[in-house]
């Protein structure tokens, strides 16, 4: 489902070249749940953006669903994202001039989906926001905004969901709710889930853990808690 080969990202700074990613080669199978962990600045979020086609690498190749997105131009990458990808940003990325309902409807309308409103209403109901559909982002709490962002990501029925610190701006109780919600919707849709996180409780819900340090993969292991992974796999069947 997701594959990268010798992926590198280098930017120029006042001090010279900064190597953010140093030859990342990995493969993520369809339906896997993967936590990408590591210290701040290790390259996790950069990798996520590259895998999702939101940015381009300095060198190397990326395939999503057997299509080499590093050979695509921006329009082609945008089209592929619309077909395959959902992305939950740490900062929510909701449009302030649109209601919760309109924020979820927007990507569906851009794709030409006829039942965009009904689909958006359904997913807002599933994330517990049926009564908040007509509220604007400024009228919603951080947890509610994140639930809108999750509804927007899942409403498009993505085959791959990327999430960058999905609980990073949330309190403990709200974060726990969001974690449950991510995996509930993930099981229902059989979506490949790739998360960047610092939260151990979120990492332990994933079947695979990839650890980054200084732009390199230093560990790639199975579930930290095998009993949790077994429960997740059983629930998905």
Secondary structure, DSSP 8 states (H G I E B T S, - for coil): -EEEEEEEEEEEETTEEEEEEEEEEEEE-TT-EEEEEESTTSSHHHHHHHHTTSS--SEEEEEETTEEGGGS-HHHHHHHHHHHEEEE-TT----TTSBHHHHHHHHHHHTT-TTHHHHHHHHHHHTT-GGGTT-BGGGS-HHHHHHHHHHHHHHTT-SEEEEESTTTTS-HHHHHHHHHHHHHHHHHHT-EEEEE-S-HHHHTTSSEEEEEETTEEEEEEE-SSHHHHHHHHHHH-
